[in-house]
Amino acid sequence: MRLLLDTNILLWWLTDDLRLSKADRTLITDAAAVFVSPVSAWEIEIKKAIGKLSAPDDLDAAIRRSNLSPLDVTVAHAIAAGRLPRHHRDPFDRMLVAQAAMESLTLVTSDAILKAYQVPVILV
């Protein structure tokens, strides 16, 4: 299975948050590939700057240490995200959905609204 981590799942993974169960961690560890979008890093840094969340100061290095694969954002991804139905208003999540759909990835998230899209989703 090839996975794309939603932003909150990425943070939980990097910080060993207990909201990720042992089964969730095994799913991620055993996946053939696990991707992270730069959109998640952007979202994290924006929310960190306005005091909405805390995150590692060395986010880029933490991602690299975790052996997660970066997934580039393309113009095609942006167009697809813009054309998605309005089930979800968050532009970061909409981009992740578009990337998962276009790259044949399963999106790992805790946001049940994302199941409304035509993309494989694992809810944790």
SULKAFEN-V209894 format. One record per residue. N is the residue number from 1. RES is the residue in one letter. PHI is phi in whole degrees, -180 to 180 (NA if undefined). Layout:
# SULKAFEN-V209894
n = (N/N)
res = (RES/RES)
phi = (PHI/PHI)
This chain:
# SULKAFEN-V209894
n = (1/2/3/4/5/6/7/8/9/10/11/12/13/14/15/16/17/18/19/20/21/22/23/24/25/26/27/28/29/30/31/32/33/34/35/36/37/38/39/40/41/42/43/44/45/46/47/48/49/50/51/52/53/54/55/56/57/58/59/60/61/62/63/64/65/66/67/68/69/70/71/72/73/74/75/76/77/78/79/80/81/82/83/84/85/86/87/88/89/90/91/92/93/94/95/96/97/98/99/100/101/102/103/104/105/106/107/108/109/110/111/112/113/114/115/116/117/118/119/120/121/122/123/124)
res = (M/R/L/L/L/D/T/N/I/L/L/W/W/L/T/D/D/L/R/L/S/K/A/D/R/T/L/I/T/D/A/A/A/V/F/V/S/P/V/S/A/W/E/I/E/I/K/K/A/I/G/K/L/S/A/P/D/D/L/D/A/A/I/R/R/S/N/L/S/P/L/D/V/T/V/A/H/A/I/A/A/G/R/L/P/R/H/H/R/D/P/F/D/R/M/L/V/A/Q/A/A/M/E/S/L/T/L/V/T/S/D/A/I/L/K/A/Y/Q/V/P/V/I/L/V)
phi = (NA/-110/-114/-122/-84/-66/-58/-66/-67/-57/-62/-62/-63/-68/-106/53/-67/-71/-69/-91/-71/-61/-63/-63/-65/-65/-56/-69/-61/-85/-65/-63/-155/-129/-109/-129/-89/-61/-62/-66/-62/-62/-60/-60/-67/-64/-69/-66/-65/-98/80/-85/-160/-111/-155/-57/-70/-106/-53/-59/-66/-63/-64/-62/-63/-84/59/-88/-95/-71/-119/-63/-96/-114/-61/-61/-62/-63/-64/-62/-62/-67/-94/-65/-58/-85/-62/-132/-93/-71/-65/-66/-65/-63/-66/-62/-62/-62/-64/-61/-65/-72/-103/55/-112/-98/-86/-100/-151/-110/-96/-63/-60/-68/-69/-70/-88/-86/-145/-64/-132/-112/-89/-118)
